[in-house]
């Protein structure tokens, strides 16, 4: 039976009073909303339970003093993954979301002021590489061919495939080794590109998904080609427009969203997920549960200890986690028109800073930053004559001894001083609104284990089969989506994790 015929059957049964099996989705991040939409299309009666007072999870939006801030992801790649959801619901993506391609993608600024402009255009990129190091142009082109091959296999062929058994992993091991999956991103880049600054330019991408370029598997070199093939985009009105559109899709399929509904426990009966208990004590029963909560949090806090075999509390604690983030949201009473939409500001140290963040877990006086200025593309996100910003600094997760309650404001002041001396002159006198987010917020508000902003670190030994499975290894009818499961973090990753459910969750069986 085709999907169209199947959905038609569900609709007829629903009109006749048939009972649709119930699915609960914990969390309304992009992975959770995508999973909810897909399950709704396939006949389930879906309810999404969101802890916060607005949808989106890490992708939520907030407004303050007339400024609109994207709390989390701002770089949209692989837009076909969104378009597919709209098509499944019989609607057109472009009718609900105005997605604009950006050119250039972003600027990379080194600590001494030298810049590299990252374009989607092949010729412009070759010219930029040649401007820094002419002898690296050939190596750059060979690296891009390798990135293309890795993307075609690692993302296009395997990104939405379940890895539920060792057999699945064994099947792809030859490809992983052929694609240098055993190498690191920086290691693979360095095989082709020799100039140290160009090595930084083409190896920093794992930081966008919580990884250290010196330890992240080289499979993530696919990001470079993914951006080139599908572009870098921004949703007019902010990333929240994508969230708003997905909530609308869910409701169009008969699904619902309950805000301020924190799940404290996943109920298990006879080894099978049977519903949830909310923090207020309310119990909701269901036929299956999908957790879009952080996978480590799901296994360490939401399930009875005696039912966790593969992902025991000890194993969860031993796992390696991504860095966290310090984010400063601020608005200015003037425009900084020389600053683009996306700017990567690299500090004086590269490998050493990453070791401080990931290995030594110390907060240092120097930093690398990502500066987001959405009003470069959409002036509606700030009051007239004003700019909306957020600046993000990768920092250690909460295994660090740094006291964020006392140290957040001094750290912000250091970043403000640096921005004033570089891209945003006179910043201190221009700020009209301000808000902070620290690793503590990731733990307390977003329930991220250790405050790790991207969940498990994307190293080889925590990828594919080695990552928490999309179908729980321990609990029947419990499924996982989002950054902490396969294939990993980033918008393409979390949307692909919802695609995996189409292969591991059976079509709804209607009770007539």
C-alpha positions as CSV (number, residue, x, y, z in Angstrom):
1,X,0.0,0.0,0.0
2,X,1.4,3.4,-1.0
3,X,1.7,6.2,1.6
4,X,-1.1,8.1,-0.1
5,X,-3.4,5.1,0.1
6,X,-2.3,4.4,3.7
7,X,-3.1,8.0,4.8
8,X,-6.4,7.8,2.9
9,X,-7.3,4.7,4.8
10,X,-6.4,6.3,8.2
11,X,-8.6,9.3,7.3
12,X,-11.6,7.0,6.5
13,X,-11.2,5.1,9.7
14,X,-10.9,8.3,11.7
15,X,-14.2,9.5,10.3
16,X,-15.8,6.2,11.2
17,X,-14.6,6.5,14.8
18,X,-11.6,4.2,14.6
19,X,-9.0,4.5,17.2
20,X,-5.6,5.7,16.1
21,X,-2.6,4.5,18.1
22,X,-1.1,7.2,20.3
23,X,2.5,8.4,20.1
24,X,4.1,10.8,22.6
25,X,7.1,12.9,21.6
26,X,9.2,14.4,24.4
27,X,10.6,17.7,23.2
28,X,9.7,20.1,20.4
29,X,13.2,20.6,18.9
30,X,13.6,20.2,15.2
31,X,14.1,16.5,15.5
32,X,11.0,16.1,17.7
33,X,8.7,18.2,15.5
34,X,9.9,16.4,12.4
35,X,9.3,13.0,14.1
36,X,5.9,14.1,15.2
37,X,4.9,15.2,11.7
38,X,6.1,12.0,10.1
39,X,4.3,9.8,12.7
40,X,1.1,11.9,12.2
41,X,1.2,11.4,8.4
42,X,1.6,7.6,9.0
43,X,-1.5,7.4,11.1
44,X,-0.5,8.0,14.7
45,X,-2.3,10.4,17.0
46,X,0.7,12.5,18.2
47,X,1.1,14.7,21.2
48,X,4.4,16.7,21.6
49,X,5.3,17.5,25.2
50,X,7.5,20.6,25.6
51,X,9.1,21.6,28.9
52,X,9.5,25.2,28.0
53,X,6.8,27.8,27.4
54,X,7.4,28.0,23.7
55,X,8.3,25.4,21.0
56,X,11.7,24.8,19.4
57,X,14.0,23.4,22.0
58,X,17.4,24.7,21.2
59,X,15.8,26.4,18.1
60,X,13.3,28.4,20.1
61,X,12.9,32.2,19.7
62,X,12.5,34.9,22.2
63,X,11.8,38.7,22.0
64,X,13.1,41.4,24.2
65,X,12.8,45.2,24.0
66,X,11.6,45.0,20.4
67,X,14.4,42.6,19.3
68,X,13.8,39.1,18.0
69,X,16.6,36.6,18.9
70,X,17.1,33.1,17.6
71,X,18.2,31.2,20.7
72,X,20.2,28.5,18.8
73,X,20.7,27.3,15.2
74,X,21.0,30.0,12.6
75,X,22.7,28.2,9.7
76,X,20.2,26.3,7.5
77,X,21.6,23.8,5.1
78,X,20.0,20.9,3.1
79,X,16.6,22.7,2.9
80,X,15.2,19.7,1.0
81,X,14.8,18.0,4.4
82,X,12.3,20.7,5.4
83,X,10.6,20.7,1.9
84,X,10.0,17.0,2.2
85,X,8.0,17.4,5.4
86,X,5.7,20.0,3.7
87,X,5.2,17.7,0.7
88,X,4.3,14.8,3.0
89,X,1.5,17.0,4.4
90,X,0.3,18.0,0.9
91,X,1.6,21.6,1.3
92,X,4.3,23.8,-0.2
93,X,7.2,24.8,2.0
94,X,7.6,28.2,0.2
95,X,4.0,29.1,1.1
96,X,4.9,29.2,4.8
97,X,8.6,29.9,5.0
98,X,10.7,32.5,3.1
99,X,14.1,30.9,3.0
100,X,16.9,33.1,1.5
101,X,20.3,31.8,0.3
102,X,23.2,33.8,1.7
103,X,26.2,35.0,-0.3
104,X,28.8,34.8,1.0
105,X,28.1,32.0,3.4
106,X,30.2,33.7,6.1
107,X,33.4,35.5,6.8
108,X,36.3,34.0,8.8
109,X,38.4,36.6,10.6
110,X,41.8,35.8,12.1
111,X,43.0,37.4,15.3
112,X,45.3,39.8,13.4
113,X,42.4,41.1,11.2
114,X,43.1,39.0,8.1
115,X,39.9,37.7,6.6
116,X,38.8,34.8,4.4
117,X,35.4,35.1,2.7
118,X,33.7,31.8,2.4
119,X,31.6,31.6,-0.8
120,X,29.3,29.1,-2.4
121,X,30.8,29.9,-5.8
122,X,33.6,27.6,-6.9
123,X,35.6,30.3,-8.8
124,X,35.3,32.7,-5.9
125,X,36.5,30.1,-3.4
126,X,39.5,29.2,-5.6
127,X,40.4,32.9,-5.7
128,X,40.2,33.2,-1.9
129,X,42.4,30.2,-1.4
130,X,44.9,31.6,-4.0
131,X,44.9,34.9,-2.2
132,X,46.1,33.2,1.0
133,X,48.3,30.5,-0.5
134,X,48.4,29.9,-4.3
135,X,50.1,26.6,-4.0
136,X,47.1,25.2,-2.0
137,X,44.6,25.6,-4.8
138,X,45.2,22.2,-6.3
139,X,45.0,20.6,-2.8
140,X,41.8,22.5,-2.0
141,X,40.2,21.1,-5.2
142,X,41.2,17.6,-4.4
143,X,39.9,18.0,-0.8
144,X,36.6,19.2,-2.2
145,X,36.3,16.0,-4.3
146,X,37.0,13.9,-1.3
147,X,34.3,15.9,0.7
148,X,31.9,15.3,-2.2
149,X,32.4,11.5,-2.0
150,X,32.1,11.5,1.7
151,X,28.9,13.5,1.6
152,X,27.3,11.2,-1.1
153,X,27.9,8.1,1.0
154,X,28.0,9.4,4.6
155,X,25.0,11.7,4.4
156,X,23.0,11.1,1.2
157,X,23.1,7.2,1.4
158,X,23.6,6.5,5.1
159,X,22.3,9.6,7.0
160,X,18.8,8.2,7.4
161,X,19.7,4.5,7.7
162,X,19.2,2.8,11.0
163,X,22.2,1.2,12.7
164,X,20.4,-1.2,15.0
165,X,22.9,-4.1,14.8
166,X,26.6,-4.8,14.5
167,X,25.8,-6.3,11.1
168,X,24.7,-2.8,10.0
169,X,28.0,-1.4,11.2
170,X,30.1,-4.1,9.6
171,X,28.3,-3.5,6.3
172,X,29.6,0.1,6.1
173,X,33.0,-0.3,7.7
174,X,34.7,-0.8,4.3
175,X,33.2,2.5,3.1
176,X,34.2,4.3,6.4
177,X,37.8,3.2,6.0
178,X,37.9,4.1,2.3
179,X,36.6,7.5,3.2
180,X,39.2,7.9,5.9
181,X,36.6,7.8,8.7
182,X,39.4,6.6,11.0
183,X,41.2,9.9,10.5
184,X,40.2,13.2,12.1
185,X,38.7,16.2,10.2
186,X,41.9,18.2,10.7
187,X,44.0,15.2,9.8
188,X,42.2,14.7,6.5
189,X,42.2,18.4,5.6
190,X,45.9,18.5,6.3
191,X,46.6,15.8,3.8
192,X,45.5,18.2,1.0
193,X,46.0,21.7,2.4
194,X,49.3,22.9,3.8
195,X,48.8,26.6,4.8
196,X,48.0,26.6,8.6
197,X,45.2,29.3,8.2
198,X,43.6,27.4,5.3
199,X,43.7,24.3,7.4
200,X,41.7,26.2,10.0
201,X,39.2,27.5,7.4
202,X,38.4,24.0,6.1
203,X,38.5,22.1,9.4
204,X,36.5,24.3,11.9
205,X,33.1,22.9,10.7
206,X,32.9,20.2,13.4
207,X,32.5,23.0,16.0
208,X,29.2,23.7,14.5
209,X,28.0,20.3,15.7
210,X,29.9,20.2,19.0
211,X,33.1,18.5,17.8
212,X,36.8,19.1,18.1
213,X,38.4,19.1,14.6
214,X,41.4,17.2,16.0
215,X,39.3,14.3,17.3
216,X,36.0,14.4,15.2
217,X,35.9,11.6,12.6
218,X,36.8,12.7,9.1
219,X,33.3,11.6,8.0
220,X,32.2,15.1,9.0
221,X,34.3,16.6,6.2
222,X,31.0,16.0,4.4
223,X,29.8,19.4,5.7
224,X,32.0,21.3,3.3
225,X,30.4,19.7,0.3
226,X,26.9,19.7,1.8
227,X,27.1,23.5,2.1
228,X,28.4,23.8,-1.4
229,X,25.7,21.6,-2.9
230,X,22.7,23.0,-1.1
231,X,23.9,26.4,0.1
232,X,23.6,28.2,3.4
233,X,20.2,29.8,4.0
234,X,18.4,32.0,6.5
235,X,14.6,32.0,7.2
236,X,13.2,35.5,7.0
237,X,11.7,36.3,10.4
238,X,14.3,34.1,12.1
239,X,14.7,30.4,12.6
240,X,11.6,30.5,14.6
241,X,9.6,30.7,11.4
242,X,10.7,27.1,10.6
243,X,9.5,26.1,14.1
244,X,6.2,27.9,13.6
245,X,5.8,26.3,10.2
246,X,6.5,22.8,11.6
247,X,4.0,23.3,14.5
248,X,1.4,24.3,11.8
249,X,2.1,21.1,9.9
250,X,1.7,19.0,13.0
251,X,-1.6,20.5,13.8
252,X,-2.8,20.1,10.2
253,X,-2.3,16.4,10.6
254,X,-4.3,16.3,13.8
255,X,-1.3,16.4,16.2
256,X,-1.1,18.6,19.2
257,X,1.6,20.4,21.2
258,X,1.5,20.9,25.0
259,X,3.8,23.6,26.3
260,X,5.1,23.9,29.9
261,X,4.8,20.1,30.2
262,X,8.1,18.7,31.5
263,X,8.4,14.9,31.4
264,X,10.0,13.5,34.5
265,X,9.7,9.7,33.7
266,X,9.1,7.4,30.8
267,X,6.7,4.7,32.0
268,X,7.7,1.1,31.2
269,X,5.3,-1.8,31.4
270,X,6.6,-5.3,30.6
271,X,9.7,-3.9,29.0
272,X,7.7,-1.6,26.7
273,X,7.3,2.2,26.8
274,X,3.7,2.8,27.8
275,X,3.6,6.6,28.4
276,X,5.1,9.3,30.5
277,X,4.7,10.9,33.9
278,X,5.0,14.7,33.9
279,X,6.7,16.7,36.6
280,X,3.3,17.7,38.0
281,X,2.5,14.1,38.5
282,X,0.1,13.7,35.6
283,X,0.3,10.4,33.7
284,X,-0.3,10.2,29.9
285,X,-0.5,6.7,28.3
286,X,0.6,5.9,24.8
287,X,1.5,3.1,22.4
288,X,5.0,4.4,21.8
289,X,7.3,7.2,23.0
290,X,9.8,9.2,21.0
291,X,12.4,11.1,23.0
292,X,13.8,14.3,21.5
293,X,15.3,15.0,24.9
294,X,19.1,14.8,25.1
295,X,19.9,11.0,24.8
296,X,22.2,11.0,27.8
297,X,19.5,12.8,29.9
298,X,16.9,10.3,28.7
299,X,18.9,7.3,29.8
300,X,20.2,8.8,33.0
301,X,17.1,10.6,34.3
302,X,13.9,9.4,32.6
303,X,14.1,5.6,32.9
304,X,14.3,3.3,35.9
305,X,17.9,2.2,36.6
306,X,17.1,-1.5,36.5
307,X,16.0,-1.3,32.9
308,X,19.1,0.3,31.5
309,X,21.5,-2.3,30.3
310,X,23.5,-0.9,27.3
311,X,23.2,2.7,28.4
312,X,23.7,2.2,32.1
313,X,24.4,5.3,34.3
314,X,28.1,4.2,34.4
315,X,28.3,4.1,30.6
316,X,26.5,7.4,30.2
317,X,29.0,9.0,32.7
318,X,32.0,7.5,30.9
319,X,31.0,8.8,27.5
320,X,32.7,11.7,25.8
321,X,30.5,14.9,25.4
322,X,30.6,18.0,23.2
323,X,31.6,21.3,24.5
324,X,29.1,23.8,25.9
325,X,28.4,27.3,24.8
326,X,28.4,30.8,26.3
327,X,25.9,32.9,24.3
328,X,25.4,36.6,24.7
329,X,22.3,38.1,23.0
330,X,22.3,41.8,22.5
331,X,20.8,44.6,20.5
332,X,22.4,47.9,19.5
333,X,20.8,51.3,18.7
334,X,22.8,51.6,15.5
335,X,23.6,49.5,12.5
336,X,27.0,47.9,11.9
337,X,26.7,47.6,8.1
338,X,30.3,46.5,7.6
339,X,29.5,43.3,9.6
340,X,28.0,40.4,7.6
341,X,25.3,37.9,8.6
342,X,27.7,35.2,9.8
343,X,31.3,35.9,11.1
344,X,33.7,33.3,12.6
345,X,36.3,35.1,14.7
346,X,39.3,32.8,15.3
347,X,41.5,33.5,18.3
348,X,45.3,33.4,18.4
349,X,45.4,29.7,19.3
350,X,43.6,26.9,17.5
351,X,44.7,23.4,18.6
352,X,45.7,24.6,22.1
353,X,42.3,26.4,22.7
354,X,40.4,23.3,21.6
355,X,42.5,21.2,24.0
356,X,41.6,23.6,26.8
357,X,37.9,23.2,25.9
358,X,37.7,19.5,25.3
359,X,40.5,17.9,27.3
360,X,41.7,20.2,30.0
361,X,38.2,21.7,30.4
362,X,39.4,25.2,31.5
363,X,38.0,28.6,30.6
364,X,40.8,30.8,29.2
365,X,41.1,34.5,28.6
366,X,41.3,34.0,24.9
367,X,38.5,32.5,22.7
368,X,37.1,32.0,19.3
369,X,33.7,33.4,18.5
370,X,30.7,33.1,16.2
371,X,29.0,36.4,15.6
372,X,25.4,36.3,14.3
373,X,23.9,39.5,12.8
374,X,20.6,38.5,11.3
375,X,19.6,42.1,10.7
376,X,22.2,42.1,7.9
377,X,19.6,40.0,6.0
378,X,16.3,40.8,7.8
379,X,15.9,44.3,9.3
380,X,12.5,43.3,10.8
381,X,14.3,41.4,13.6
382,X,15.2,44.7,15.3
383,X,13.6,48.1,15.9
384,X,14.2,50.8,13.2
385,X,17.8,51.8,13.1
386,X,18.9,48.9,15.3
387,X,20.9,45.7,14.9
388,X,20.2,42.3,16.5
389,X,23.2,40.2,17.5
390,X,24.3,37.1,19.3
391,X,27.8,36.1,19.9
392,X,28.7,32.5,20.8
393,X,31.8,31.3,22.5
394,X,32.6,27.5,22.7
395,X,33.5,26.7,26.3
396,X,33.9,23.4,28.3
397,X,30.9,21.6,29.6
398,X,30.1,21.4,33.3
399,X,32.9,19.0,34.2
400,X,34.9,22.3,34.2
401,X,35.5,23.9,37.6
402,X,34.6,27.3,36.2
403,X,32.0,29.1,38.3
404,X,29.5,30.4,35.7
405,X,27.2,32.0,38.3
406,X,30.1,34.4,39.4
407,X,32.0,34.4,36.1
408,X,29.4,34.9,33.4
409,X,29.3,38.7,33.6
410,X,33.2,39.1,33.6
411,X,33.4,36.7,30.7
412,X,30.7,38.7,28.8
413,X,32.7,41.9,29.5
414,X,35.8,40.4,28.1
415,X,33.9,39.5,24.9
416,X,32.4,43.0,24.7
417,X,35.8,44.6,25.0
418,X,37.1,42.3,22.2
419,X,34.2,43.1,19.9
420,X,34.6,46.8,20.6
421,X,38.3,46.7,19.6
422,X,37.6,44.7,16.4
423,X,34.3,44.5,14.5
424,X,31.9,46.6,16.6
425,X,33.6,49.9,17.5
426,X,32.0,51.8,20.3
427,X,29.8,48.8,21.2
428,X,29.6,49.6,25.0
429,X,27.7,52.9,24.3
430,X,25.4,51.3,21.7
431,X,23.9,48.3,23.7
432,X,20.2,48.7,24.5
433,X,19.3,45.2,25.4
434,X,21.3,42.2,26.7
435,X,20.8,38.6,27.8
436,X,23.1,35.7,28.6
437,X,23.0,31.9,28.3
438,X,25.7,29.7,30.0
439,X,26.4,26.0,30.3
440,X,24.1,26.0,33.4
441,X,21.2,27.1,31.3
442,X,21.9,24.2,28.9
443,X,21.6,21.8,31.8
444,X,18.8,23.4,33.7
445,X,16.6,24.8,30.9
446,X,17.4,22.3,28.1
447,X,18.2,19.3,30.2
448,X,21.5,18.7,28.5
449,X,23.7,16.2,30.3
450,X,26.7,18.1,31.8
451,X,25.4,21.2,30.0
452,X,26.9,19.8,26.8
453,X,25.3,21.8,24.0
454,X,25.4,19.1,21.3
455,X,25.2,15.9,23.3
456,X,27.7,13.1,22.7
457,X,30.9,14.2,21.0
458,X,31.0,13.1,17.3
459,X,34.1,10.9,17.5
460,X,34.4,7.6,15.6
461,X,33.7,5.5,18.7
462,X,30.5,7.4,19.3
463,X,29.1,7.4,15.7
464,X,26.6,5.2,13.8
465,X,26.1,1.9,15.7
466,X,28.2,3.2,18.6
467,X,25.8,6.0,19.2
468,X,22.5,5.6,21.2
469,X,20.3,3.9,18.6
470,X,17.1,5.5,17.1
471,X,15.3,2.5,18.4
472,X,16.2,2.0,22.0
473,X,18.4,-1.0,22.7
474,X,16.9,-1.4,26.2
475,X,13.1,-0.5,25.9
476,X,10.7,-1.7,23.3
477,X,8.6,1.0,21.7
478,X,11.0,3.8,22.8
479,X,12.6,5.7,20.0
480,X,15.2,8.5,20.0
481,X,15.7,11.5,17.7
482,X,17.9,14.6,17.9
483,X,21.5,15.5,18.3
484,X,22.3,12.7,20.8
485,X,21.4,9.8,18.5
486,X,22.3,8.8,14.9
487,X,23.3,10.6,12.8
488,X,24.2,13.5,15.1
489,X,23.9,17.2,15.7
490,X,23.1,20.0,13.3
491,X,19.9,20.7,11.5
492,X,20.5,18.1,8.7
493,X,21.5,15.5,11.4
494,X,18.5,16.0,13.6
495,X,16.0,16.1,10.7
496,X,17.6,12.9,9.3
497,X,17.2,11.2,12.7
498,X,13.4,11.7,12.3
499,X,13.7,10.1,8.8
500,X,15.2,7.0,10.4
501,X,11.9,6.5,12.3
502,X,10.2,5.7,9.0
503,X,12.3,2.6,8.8
504,X,12.1,1.5,12.5
505,X,8.6,2.5,13.5
506,X,5.8,0.4,11.9
507,X,2.9,2.1,10.2
508,X,0.0,2.7,12.6
509,X,-2.4,-0.2,13.1
510,X,-5.9,1.1,13.3
511,X,-8.2,-0.4,15.9
512,X,-11.7,-0.7,14.2
